[in-house]
Amino acid sequence: MIFDRLRSKKAARPNAGKPSRRELAEAAEASEQAFNEFILTRPGVAAWVEEPTGFNKASLLLVAGSGEWLRRQIPDTDWGREFAARAQLTCYTAGLDPYPQRMRTWDTAHRQPSTGQTPVNPQGK
């Protein structure tokens, strides 16, 4: 009944739920702006390109010299490597190159006392 109607609508729209090219471009631009702001306001930034998995999309992790970090989704891993090259950042491959100890130290120092969890978005954006 109602589920049959919903199924037939989804079948008629094979790209339903997928972002448009425009949405992808806007997301990439927003990520690039956040990355540039992070790089300009923190010394010693390095980049880790994170491959997509069955659960997560490709992402780029920037870690400052202080250990503060910023992670955002990116269109693909090539985009991440090209961004790091343009920004003249040392670029690592997550999974092959370990995350730096300074990132774990920063997380430990900034855990929320009530929950013991590190904020999901350390920059508060």
N, C-alpha and C positions, 0 to 999 in steps of 0.2 A: 504494500500500500504506500504509505508515505516514504518508506525506505526505498521502494522501487523507483519512485519519482526522483529522489535524491541521487540514487545510483545512475539513473539515465541522464541526469543533468551533468554529472561528473564525466560520464563516458563521452558526452557530446563536447566537452571542453577538456581536451587532453592536457592543456597547460594550466589548468585551474590550480591555484595555489602557488604557482611558480612566479617569481618576480619578473617584471618586464625588463627590457634592456635599459629603459630610462631609470627604473628603480635601482637596478644594479649600478648604473653610472653614478647616480646620486649617492648611493651607499659608499662607493669607492671614493668619491670626492669628500664625503664627510669623514671617512677613515683617514684619508690623506691629510686633511686639515688637522685632525686630532694628533696624528703622528708628527706633523711639522711643528705644532705648538709644543709638544712634549720634547722634541729634539732641541728646539730653540731655548727652552727654559730649564734644561737639565744637562749637566756635563757628563761626558763619558758614556753616551748611549750606544748600545749594541743591539742587533736585531736577531731574532730567531724566527725562521719561517716554519710554520706548523702545517704539515700535510693534512689534507682532508681525511676524515675517517667515515665510517658508516654513521656516526653520531654527530660529528662536528664538521663544519665547512673549513676550508683553508683559512688560516689566520696568521697574523704577524704580531709577534711579541717584542716590544721594545723594553729594554732594561737599562736604567740609568746607572751611573757610577755609585749612587747611593743605595741602589737596590730597588728603588721605586720602579714600577712597571706599568705598561699599558698594553692591552691585547685587544685587537679588533679583527673582525672578519675581513677578508680581502677577496677579490674576484677569483684569483688562483695563485699558485705558488710562484709562477713566473712574475706576476705583478709585484709580489713581495720582494723578490730578489732584485728586480729592476728598481723598485723604490729605494731599497737599501743602498744600491749602487749610486743612484742619483743623490742620495743624502750623504754619501761617503761614510756609511756605517759598516763596521765589521758585521758580516752576515753569517749566521750559523744555521744548520738544519736541525730542528728539534727532533729528538729521537736518536740522532747520531751524535750530537754535541749536547752535553748536559747543560741544564740551566745553571746559572752561576750561584754560588753560595750567598752572595750579597742579596740576591732576590729572596731567598729563604729567610735570611737574617732580617730583612726589612719586613717581611710578612709577620714574623714572630713578634717584632717590636710594635707592629700596628694592629695586632688582633684586638677585636672588641672585647673588653673585659667581661661583659655579661654573657656573651655566647661563645667566646673562645675562637670565633671564626674571623678570618681576614675579610675585609670588605670586598665585595665582588668587583667594584670599580673604585680603586684606590684614589682616583683623582676627584671623585665626587661629582662627576658629570653625568 
